[in-house]
């Protein structure tokens, strides 16, 4: 990232956290104003709704522009046009995030997304080779993550790397090697104060995707059905029967390792990932050992996770100052997340239309009748 973009990213992170502290009443308005004055934001940003609108408009406009260029371009040069258009969009993204000082404005994210797609597609159609296309996607995605701090680009680059490794001889072994090597390399970067907050997030995303690849490579279902080999274009690769117990153990141990790391590092994203992988292993056990119908296994797993969460919350809540071993169940500077269902329901009810009065039922109204007969008459 540019030096000015890194500085703006750090200032924005400070301002965002200060607003969260103020919302949780940890600091007063004067302190918040002092922090915002000390860390001014020089980027042009938009709110979520307007950002999505601008991004959608940019995607449509850029696609229409490419369509017009394709109409006036000779057929022999259309393949090169795709690559050149992608490079132009990437250059436009760099212009917006640099001199134009745009961040979270929608347009720069849209041009980055289309730039990665068009540049990769251009290399793919020119080379007509899957491996070259994956290598291009990895390189362009890694460049977008490093240059602009886009976590999605980091995830795409890591996935492209895994798919590229799957096409090499011993692809499953390379997946395992990448899953074991990348997290130790990138997780320290996710905590490094030398990197901007968005780059730290990219590093954590790379580590998370690598751990997913490690689990997929060790998964017994992936081993039995040659799924990694199918991704690499060799679905009929033979496996040694003697290695199967290793992958059975890996299906159980990889989620446990992710959970242990999440506990030791106090990172909720890795705790969540470990729980999800453990649930996936539980469902896998159901397919190999028919202990109950699938819906029973899924329901029991969900109930177990709920019970575990409630028990853990009660355990932490009962500690000194509602904390044990550095963990707490209390929301930290997040007042909005603690609103109950009743409060949300009351807010929704405030927008409900008022009840309309129905027509009054017919009632008996005395008077106005007549009676008579035989020469006599009267009213009542």
Secondary structure as the mmCIF struct_conf table of DSSP 4:
data_model
#
loop_
_struct_conf.conf_type_id
_struct_conf.id
_struct_conf.beg_label_comp_id
_struct_conf.beg_label_asym_id
_struct_conf.beg_label_seq_id
_struct_conf.end_label_comp_id
_struct_conf.end_label_asym_id
_struct_conf.end_label_seq_id
HELX_RH_AL_P HELX_RH_AL_P1 UNK A 3 UNK A 23
TURN_TY1_P TURN_TY1_P1 UNK A 24 UNK A 25
BEND BEND1 UNK A 26 UNK A 27
HELX_RH_AL_P HELX_RH_AL_P2 UNK A 29 UNK A 38
BEND BEND2 UNK A 39 UNK A 39
BEND BEND3 UNK A 43 UNK A 43
STRN STRN1 UNK A 44 UNK A 44
HELX_RH_AL_P HELX_RH_AL_P3 UNK A 48 UNK A 72
BEND BEND4 UNK A 73 UNK A 73
HELX_RH_3T_P HELX_RH_3T_P1 UNK A 75 UNK A 77
HELX_RH_AL_P HELX_RH_AL_P4 UNK A 78 UNK A 97
TURN_TY1_P TURN_TY1_P2 UNK A 98 UNK A 100
STRN STRN2 UNK A 102 UNK A 102
BEND BEND5 UNK A 103 UNK A 106
HELX_RH_AL_P HELX_RH_AL_P5 UNK A 107 UNK A 127
HELX_RH_AL_P HELX_RH_AL_P6 UNK A 130 UNK A 148
HELX_RH_AL_P HELX_RH_AL_P7 UNK A 151 UNK A 166
TURN_TY1_P TURN_TY1_P3 UNK A 167 UNK A 167
BEND BEND6 UNK A 168 UNK A 168
TURN_TY1_P TURN_TY1_P4 UNK A 169 UNK A 170
HELX_RH_AL_P HELX_RH_AL_P8 UNK A 171 UNK A 190
TURN_TY1_P TURN_TY1_P5 UNK A 191 UNK A 191
TURN_TY1_P TURN_TY1_P6 UNK A 193 UNK A 194
BEND BEND7 UNK A 195 UNK A 195
HELX_RH_AL_P HELX_RH_AL_P9 UNK A 197 UNK A 218
HELX_RH_AL_P HELX_RH_AL_P10 UNK A 220 UNK A 224
TURN_TY1_P TURN_TY1_P7 UNK A 225 UNK A 226
HELX_RH_AL_P HELX_RH_AL_P11 UNK A 227 UNK A 231
TURN_TY1_P TURN_TY1_P8 UNK A 232 UNK A 233
TURN_TY1_P TURN_TY1_P9 UNK A 235 UNK A 236
HELX_RH_3T_P HELX_RH_3T_P2 UNK A 241 UNK A 243
HELX_RH_AL_P HELX_RH_AL_P12 UNK A 244 UNK A 265
TURN_TY1_P TURN_TY1_P10 UNK A 266 UNK A 266
HELX_RH_AL_P HELX_RH_AL_P13 UNK A 268 UNK A 288
BEND BEND8 UNK A 289 UNK A 289
BEND BEND9 UNK A 291 UNK A 292
HELX_RH_AL_P HELX_RH_AL_P14 UNK A 294 UNK A 317
TURN_TY1_P TURN_TY1_P11 UNK A 318 UNK A 318
BEND BEND10 UNK A 319 UNK A 319
HELX_RH_3T_P HELX_RH_3T_P3 UNK A 320 UNK A 322
STRN STRN3 UNK A 323 UNK A 324
TURN_TY1_P TURN_TY1_P12 UNK A 325 UNK A 326
STRN STRN4 UNK A 327 UNK A 328
BEND BEND11 UNK A 330 UNK A 330
BEND BEND12 UNK A 332 UNK A 333
HELX_RH_3T_P HELX_RH_3T_P4 UNK A 335 UNK A 338
HELX_RH_AL_P HELX_RH_AL_P15 UNK A 341 UNK A 350
TURN_TY1_P TURN_TY1_P13 UNK A 351 UNK A 351
BEND BEND13 UNK A 352 UNK A 352
HELX_LH_PP_P HELX_LH_PP_P1 UNK A 353 UNK A 362
STRN STRN5 UNK A 370 UNK A 373
TURN_TY1_P TURN_TY1_P14 UNK A 374 UNK A 375
STRN STRN6 UNK A 376 UNK A 379
#
